[in-house]
Amino acid sequence: MRNALLLLGPYGEGLAERVAKLLPSVERLVALHTPAYYAVEGTPELEEAARAKEVRFAVRESPTRINFYRVRPSALELYASKELTPQELEVVKRYEASKA
């Protein structure tokens, strides 16, 4: 496949292996769900993918801001940051309440 969004999660047993198995099959762009990124962070499979294609993920680093990163071999590159709107914050609150 040319591009992929890997929405695998939540973080748990076997997640790293599932993500690592899929990374080589993507040709150009991989956008990882945050738990999927953290599952394979520091693995040889992610390092290889970061050399061969564009790998991205996003993380909410404060209650109101999401940062977007490109994964480079042995580094992360912040390429965008977004302040959440009141409507987006409401969605986050509803999601978090459903997980409590």
Protein Blocks (a to p, Z undefined) as FASTA:
>chain_A
ZZdcddeddddehklmmmmmmmmmpmkbccddfklmmmmgoiaklmmmmmmmccdddddf
bfkbccdddddehiacdfbdcdddfklmmmmmmmmmmmZZ
